Amino acid sequence: MTPEEMRQVVLSRDKHTCQTCGEMKGLQAHHRPIGYRFKGMPEEPDHCITLCKIVIYSNNMNAFTFERIKVTW
């Protein structure tokens, strides 16, 4: 699966909505939780979540943890 195909699968599964705040613009398929890539986990849609750029920026600037996301995995 190409990265764009995976992105489309994740966005569709999550109904094109940020799974933290409900925003429907500026969305990205983001790996969850932090560290999947570094633990040898394959890049699959099940390892991704739809987040908006605001949530991703907040995560990077404030050490926001994915434990605060309202969605259960």
Secondary structure as UniProt FT lines:
FT   HELIX           3..13
FT   TURN            14..16
FT   TURN            19..21
FT   STRAND          27..31
FT   TURN            34..36
FT   HELIX           37..39
FT   HELIX           45..47
FT   STRAND          48..52
FT   HELIX           53..62
FT   HELIX           66..68
//
